[in-house]
Amino acid sequence: MNDWPEAWSDDNRGGRYGRGSGSAQPESARVMRQVRRGQPAPPGQAPYGQVPQQQRYADGGYDDYDSGYNTGQVYGGGRGGGDGYGPERPAPDWRRRIKWTAITLVTVLVVTTVATYFWADSKLNRDVDLSKVIERPEKGEGTNYLIVGSDSREGLSDEDKKRLRTGSSEGKRTDSMMILHTGDNGPTLISLPRDSNVEIPTFKGSESGKVYQGTGRQVKLNAAYAEDGPELLVRTVEFNTGLHIDHYVEIGFAGFANIVDAAGGVEIDIPQDIKDTKSGADFKKGKQTLNGEEALAFVRTRYALAGSDLDRTKNQQKFLSALANQVATPSTVLNPFRLYPTMGAGLDSLIVDKDMGLFDLADMFWSMKGVSGGEGTSMNMPLAGSAGGNLLWDKDKVKQLVQQLNNDEKVTVKGD
């Protein structure tokens, strides 16, 4: 029985067609019954029974395209080449990428800097009002900071007091006082011994606002702070020196130790063996790194030193300069995990005047670093002896020193 369409038989298919053909040639597409075999193709068209060649768009016109049916080719010539379907991928615009990367980095830096500034500024404790200080001397050239270390136990637990050997005295007193002058001729750091003999002048009470007339009363310098706080201390220093104080900075025991620990300790060269049961100091001579507890013991030591309070002020100057130098190292400034804790510990612990800004604080900080770097001078207030346990200032030398500071001249006066 013939299964093929009408007028067709197996014989019509020839040797190349049919089921199970032994021909090595593949079967061509079967022609439609209504098309007569052998009919020539119209001009421009493929012969019947063959796949017409396709065209593709390239360079604004069509060109010949090999379908790949007869050769077994795979569609698409690979990425980035001219034999694929899509246009060639353009080379990366590195100049544009670098530009936008730089803009992004600068934007992040600016935002971080501004946010850090406002964060740090908000943490300053501006509790001292220098407008309450009366009869002030005229301001000279440069800037003068009164830096005070108090024996305040605020924020210390009973365990902390025992560990740091601070005792449990109520209130607070000045444990150290320094004047830092900054100007065009390098910084000058001057320690004011706590036992310095001074006169308490007429002053206005910081809380009451009442004016207390001076009676010529002679006391130790640290008594001024104990009597009416920072404002009276500034008034007393200005009255007895003739030097205008621009800014006031104070730090207590706990804050000092916290700053040192946050900075990762401070390296310092201790000139002699020190053992003091009162402060807890127990050091061997030589270079070493002190943590907060050890640093506090070092700067408080006086009884184990030959020069007592005078030697202690020298150690305090040396350590504060070393601390400033330590904080200014790249390992602290470029490490946010150390920089922010150090800033936080310092700003939380400082008490400053109402006009003190972050730029003033930075000026003070870098100037103290300059003292340790040999760019400035450190000294004690010039002395002329003692009377009744009080240290007497050399009035002539003090007058010359203040004149040089007011004129922002290089300091030539020598202190003790």
C-alpha positions as CSV (number, residue, x, y, z in Angstrom):
1,M,0.0,0.0,0.0
2,N,1.3,3.4,-0.9
3,D,1.3,5.8,2.1
4,W,2.6,8.7,0.1
5,P,0.5,11.6,-1.1
6,E,-1.3,11.3,-4.4
7,A,0.9,11.0,-7.6
8,W,3.9,10.1,-5.4
9,S,5.6,6.8,-4.9
10,D,8.7,5.4,-3.3
11,D,10.3,5.4,-6.6
12,N,9.9,9.1,-7.1
13,R,12.0,9.9,-4.1
14,G,15.2,8.7,-5.6
15,G,18.2,7.1,-3.9
16,R,18.7,10.0,-1.4
17,Y,15.2,9.8,0.1
18,G,13.3,7.3,2.1
19,R,13.4,5.6,5.3
20,G,16.5,3.8,6.1
21,S,18.3,5.3,3.2
22,G,21.9,4.2,3.0
23,S,23.0,7.4,1.5
24,A,25.7,9.3,3.3
25,Q,24.0,12.5,2.3
26,P,21.5,14.0,4.9
27,E,17.9,14.3,3.8
28,S,17.0,17.6,2.3
29,A,13.9,19.3,3.4
30,R,10.8,17.8,1.8
31,V,9.2,19.9,-0.9
32,M,5.6,20.9,-0.8
33,R,3.3,18.8,-3.1
34,Q,2.1,21.7,-5.1
35,V,5.6,22.7,-6.2
36,R,6.9,21.0,-9.2
37,R,10.4,19.5,-8.9
38,G,13.1,21.0,-11.0
39,Q,11.5,24.4,-11.3
40,P,14.2,27.1,-11.2
41,A,14.1,29.5,-8.4
42,P,13.3,33.1,-9.2
43,P,16.2,35.5,-9.4
44,G,17.6,36.5,-6.1
45,Q,15.9,33.6,-4.2
46,A,17.4,30.4,-2.8
47,P,16.5,27.2,-4.6
48,Y,13.5,25.4,-3.4
49,G,14.2,23.0,-0.6
50,Q,17.2,25.0,0.8
51,V,17.3,27.4,3.7
52,P,17.7,31.0,2.4
53,Q,20.7,32.9,3.5
54,Q,19.9,35.5,6.1
55,Q,21.2,39.1,6.4
56,R,22.3,41.2,9.3
57,Y,22.7,44.8,10.0
58,A,26.2,46.1,10.2
59,D,27.8,49.5,9.7
60,G,24.5,51.0,8.4
61,G,23.6,48.3,5.9
62,Y,22.9,44.6,5.5
63,D,25.6,42.1,4.7
64,D,25.6,38.4,4.1
65,Y,25.1,36.1,7.1
66,D,26.1,32.5,7.3
67,S,23.3,30.7,9.2
68,G,25.6,27.9,10.2
69,Y,23.1,25.2,9.2
70,N,25.5,23.5,6.9
71,T,28.7,24.0,8.9
72,G,27.5,23.3,12.5
73,Q,28.5,26.7,13.7
74,V,27.2,28.0,17.0
75,Y,25.3,31.3,17.0
76,G,27.2,34.2,18.4
77,G,30.8,34.9,17.9
78,G,31.9,35.5,21.6
79,R,31.9,38.5,23.8
80,G,33.6,41.7,22.7
81,G,34.2,40.5,19.2
82,G,32.8,41.6,15.9
83,D,31.2,38.2,15.0
84,G,28.5,38.4,17.7
85,Y,25.0,39.8,17.6
86,G,25.6,43.0,19.7
87,P,27.9,45.9,19.2
88,E,31.4,45.8,20.7
89,R,31.6,46.7,24.5
90,P,33.4,50.1,24.9
91,A,36.6,50.2,27.0
92,P,36.1,51.4,30.7
93,D,36.3,55.2,31.2
94,W,38.9,55.1,34.0
95,R,39.2,58.9,34.1
96,R,35.5,59.2,34.9
97,R,35.7,56.4,37.5
98,I,38.6,57.9,39.3
99,K,36.9,61.3,39.3
100,W,33.7,60.0,40.9
101,T,35.7,57.9,43.4
102,A,37.6,60.9,44.5
103,I,34.4,63.0,44.8
104,T,32.9,60.2,47.0
105,L,35.9,60.0,49.2
106,V,36.1,63.8,49.7
107,T,32.4,63.9,50.5
108,V,32.7,61.2,53.1
109,L,35.8,62.9,54.6
110,V,34.0,66.3,54.8
111,V,30.9,64.8,56.4
112,T,32.9,62.8,58.9
113,T,35.0,65.9,59.8
114,V,32.0,68.1,60.3
115,A,30.1,65.5,62.3
116,T,33.2,64.9,64.5
117,Y,33.6,68.6,65.1
118,F,30.0,69.0,66.4
119,W,30.3,65.9,68.4
120,A,33.5,67.0,70.1
121,D,32.3,70.6,70.6
122,S,29.2,69.3,72.3
123,K,31.3,67.3,74.9
124,L,33.2,70.3,76.2
125,N,32.2,71.3,79.7
126,R,32.2,75.1,79.5
127,D,31.6,75.7,83.2
128,V,34.0,78.6,84.0
129,D,32.8,82.1,83.4
130,L,35.8,84.4,83.1
131,S,33.5,87.4,82.7
132,K,33.1,87.3,86.5
133,V,36.8,88.1,86.9
134,I,37.2,91.8,87.7
135,E,39.9,94.4,87.3
136,R,41.8,92.4,84.6
137,P,45.1,93.4,83.1
138,E,45.2,94.3,79.4
139,K,45.6,91.5,76.9
140,G,49.0,91.1,75.4
141,E,50.2,89.4,72.2
142,G,49.8,85.7,71.9
143,T,47.5,83.5,74.0
144,N,47.8,82.5,77.6
145,Y,46.2,79.3,79.0
146,L,45.9,78.5,82.7
147,I,46.1,74.7,82.9
148,V,45.0,73.3,86.2
149,G,45.2,69.7,87.5
150,S,42.8,69.3,90.4
151,D,42.5,66.6,93.0
152,S,38.8,66.1,92.3
153,R,37.7,62.5,93.0
154,E,34.5,63.1,91.1
155,G,33.6,59.9,89.1
156,L,35.8,57.7,91.2
157,S,34.4,54.7,93.0
158,D,35.7,53.6,96.5
159,E,37.7,50.9,94.7
160,D,39.1,53.5,92.2
161,K,40.1,55.8,95.1
162,K,41.9,52.9,96.8
163,R,43.6,51.7,93.6
164,L,44.7,55.2,92.6
165,R,45.6,56.2,96.1
166,T,43.7,59.5,95.9
167,G,42.2,59.4,99.4
168,S,38.6,60.5,100.0
169,S,38.8,64.2,100.7
170,E,35.6,66.1,99.9
171,G,35.7,69.0,97.4
172,K,38.7,69.6,95.2
173,R,41.9,71.5,95.3
174,T,44.6,72.4,92.8
175,D,47.3,69.8,92.5
176,S,49.2,71.5,89.8
177,M,49.0,74.9,87.9
178,M,50.7,76.0,84.7
179,I,50.7,78.9,82.3
180,L,51.1,78.0,78.7
181,H,51.9,80.9,76.4
182,T,51.5,80.4,72.6
183,G,52.8,82.9,70.0
184,D,55.2,83.5,67.1
185,N,58.3,82.7,69.1
186,G,57.4,79.2,70.2
187,P,55.4,78.0,73.2
188,T,56.5,78.7,76.8
189,L,55.2,76.4,79.7
190,I,55.6,77.9,83.2
191,S,54.7,75.9,86.3
192,L,53.3,77.8,89.3
193,P,54.2,75.9,92.4
194,R,51.1,75.2,94.6
195,D,53.0,76.6,97.6
196,S,53.7,79.9,95.9
197,N,53.2,82.9,98.2
198,V,50.5,85.2,96.7
199,E,48.1,88.0,97.8
200,I,44.3,87.4,97.5
201,P,43.0,90.6,95.8
202,T,39.5,92.1,95.8
203,F,37.2,89.7,93.9
204,K,33.6,89.0,93.0
205,G,32.2,85.8,94.3
206,S,31.6,83.3,91.5
207,E,28.2,82.2,93.0
208,S,27.0,85.1,95.1
209,G,28.2,87.9,92.9
210,K,29.2,89.7,96.0
211,V,32.4,91.8,95.9
212,Y,35.0,90.9,98.6
213,Q,37.5,93.6,99.3
214,G,41.2,92.6,99.4
215,T,42.9,92.9,102.7
216,G,46.5,92.1,101.6
217,R,46.0,88.6,102.9
218,Q,49.0,86.3,101.9
219,V,48.3,82.7,101.2
220,K,49.5,79.7,99.2
221,L,48.4,79.9,95.6
222,N,46.3,76.7,95.8
223,A,44.2,78.3,98.6
224,A,42.6,80.7,96.0
225,Y,41.1,77.8,94.2
226,A,39.9,76.2,97.4
227,E,38.3,79.4,98.5
228,D,36.2,80.3,95.4
229,G,37.1,78.1,92.5
230,P,38.5,78.8,89.1
231,E,37.4,82.4,88.8
232,L,39.2,83.5,92.0
233,L,42.3,81.5,90.9
234,V,42.4,83.3,87.6
235,R,41.9,86.6,89.4
236,T,44.7,85.9,91.8
237,V,47.2,84.8,89.1
238,E,46.4,87.9,87.0
239,F,46.7,90.2,90.0
240,N,50.1,88.8,91.2
241,T,51.7,88.5,87.7
242,G,50.1,91.2,85.6
243,L,49.5,88.6,82.8
244,H,46.1,88.4,81.2
245,I,44.7,84.8,81.1
246,D,42.8,84.1,77.9
247,H,41.5,80.5,78.6
248,Y,41.1,78.2,81.5
249,V,41.5,74.3,81.3
250,E,41.1,71.9,84.2
251,I,41.3,68.1,84.6
252,G,40.7,65.9,87.6
253,F,42.4,62.6,88.7
254,A,39.9,60.3,87.0
255,G,40.0,62.2,83.7
256,F,43.8,62.2,83.6
257,A,44.1,58.5,84.1
258,N,41.4,57.8,81.5
259,I,43.1,59.9,78.9
260,V,46.4,58.0,79.4
261,D,44.7,54.6,79.1
262,A,42.7,55.6,76.0
263,A,45.9,56.7,74.3
264,G,47.4,53.3,75.0
265,G,49.8,54.5,77.6
266,V,52.6,57.1,77.5
267,E,56.3,56.5,77.0
268,I,58.5,58.5,79.2
269,D,62.1,58.4,80.3
270,I,62.2,58.5,84.2
271,P,65.5,60.1,85.3
272,Q,65.8,58.2,88.6
273,D,64.4,55.4,90.7
274,I,61.2,56.6,92.5
275,K,59.3,54.9,95.3
276,D,56.6,56.9,97.1
277,T,54.0,55.1,99.3
278,K,51.7,58.2,99.4
279,S,51.3,58.4,95.6
280,G,51.9,54.7,94.9
281,A,54.8,55.4,92.6
282,D,57.3,52.6,92.2
283,F,59.5,53.1,89.2
284,K,63.0,52.2,88.0
285,K,65.2,54.6,86.2
286,G,64.9,54.5,82.4
287,K,62.5,54.7,79.5
288,Q,59.1,52.9,80.0
289,T,55.4,53.2,79.1
290,L,53.1,54.2,81.9
291,N,49.4,53.4,82.0
292,G,46.8,55.7,83.6
293,E,47.3,54.5,87.2
294,E,51.1,54.7,86.9
295,A,51.0,58.1,85.2
296,L,48.8,59.6,88.0
297,A,51.3,58.2,90.6
298,F,54.2,59.7,88.7
299,V,52.8,63.3,88.4
300,R,51.6,63.3,92.0
301,T,54.9,62.2,93.5
302,R,56.6,64.9,95.6
303,Y,57.9,63.4,98.9
304,A,60.3,61.0,97.1
305,L,62.0,63.9,95.2
306,A,64.8,66.0,96.5
307,G,63.3,69.2,95.3
308,S,59.8,68.2,96.5
309,D,57.1,70.4,94.8
310,L,59.6,72.0,92.4
311,D,60.8,68.6,91.1
312,R,57.2,67.5,90.9
313,T,56.3,70.4,88.6
314,K,59.1,69.5,86.3
315,N,57.9,65.9,86.1
316,Q,54.4,67.2,85.4
317,Q,55.6,69.3,82.5
318,K,57.6,66.5,81.1
319,F,54.7,64.0,81.3
320,L,52.1,66.4,79.8
321,S,54.4,67.1,76.9
322,A,55.0,63.4,76.4
323,L,51.2,62.8,76.5
324,A,50.6,65.4,73.8
325,N,53.4,63.9,71.7
326,Q,51.9,60.4,72.1
327,V,48.4,61.4,71.1
328,A,49.7,63.2,68.0
329,T,51.3,60.1,66.6
330,P,49.9,58.5,63.4
331,S,49.0,55.4,65.4
332,T,46.5,57.5,67.3
333,V,45.4,60.1,64.9
334,L,44.8,57.7,61.9
335,N,43.2,55.0,64.1
336,P,39.6,55.8,64.8
337,F,39.4,53.0,67.4
338,R,42.0,54.9,69.4
339,L,41.4,58.5,68.3
340,Y,37.7,58.7,69.3
341,P,38.1,57.0,72.7
342,T,41.0,59.3,73.5
343,M,39.1,62.4,72.4
344,G,36.0,61.2,74.3
345,A,38.0,60.6,77.5
346,G,39.7,63.9,77.2
347,L,36.7,66.1,76.3
348,D,34.5,64.4,79.0
349,S,37.1,65.1,81.6
350,L,38.0,68.7,80.8
351,I,36.5,71.8,82.4
352,V,37.0,74.9,80.3
353,D,35.9,78.5,80.1
354,K,32.8,79.5,78.2
355,D,34.8,81.1,75.3
356,M,37.0,78.0,74.8
357,G,36.6,76.4,71.4
358,L,38.0,73.3,69.8
359,F,40.5,75.3,67.8
360,D,41.8,76.9,71.0
361,L,42.1,73.4,72.5
362,A,44.0,72.2,69.5
363,D,46.3,75.2,69.7
364,M,47.0,74.4,73.4
365,F,47.5,70.7,72.6
366,W,50.0,71.3,69.7
367,S,51.9,73.9,71.6
368,M,52.4,71.4,74.5
369,K,53.7,68.9,71.9
370,G,56.0,71.6,70.6
371,V,57.5,72.1,74.1
372,S,58.5,68.4,74.2
373,G,59.8,68.6,70.7
374,G,62.3,71.3,71.6
375,E,60.4,74.1,69.8
376,G,59.6,75.9,73.1
377,T,60.6,76.5,76.7
378,S,59.6,74.9,80.0
379,M,60.4,76.4,83.3
380,N,59.2,77.1,86.9
381,M,58.3,80.5,88.0
382,P,61.5,82.3,89.1
383,L,61.9,82.1,92.9
384,A,63.7,84.2,95.5
385,G,63.5,81.9,98.5
386,S,60.8,81.0,101.0
387,A,59.1,82.3,104.1
388,G,56.9,80.3,106.5
389,G,56.8,77.4,104.1
390,N,55.6,79.6,101.2
391,L,57.7,80.0,98.1
392,L,58.5,83.6,97.2
393,W,58.7,84.7,93.6
394,D,61.6,86.8,92.3
395,K,59.6,89.9,91.5
396,D,62.1,91.4,89.1
397,K,62.4,88.3,87.1
398,V,58.7,87.8,87.1
399,K,58.2,91.3,85.8
400,Q,60.7,90.7,83.0
401,L,59.1,87.4,82.1
402,V,55.6,88.8,81.9
403,Q,56.8,91.7,79.8
404,Q,58.4,89.2,77.3
405,L,55.2,87.2,77.2
406,N,53.0,90.2,76.7
407,N,55.2,91.3,73.8
408,D,55.3,87.8,72.5
409,E,59.1,87.9,72.6
410,K,61.5,85.0,73.0
411,V,61.7,84.2,76.7
412,T,65.2,84.6,78.1
413,V,64.4,84.6,81.8
414,K,65.5,81.5,83.6
415,G,63.3,79.8,86.2
416,D,63.9,77.3,89.0
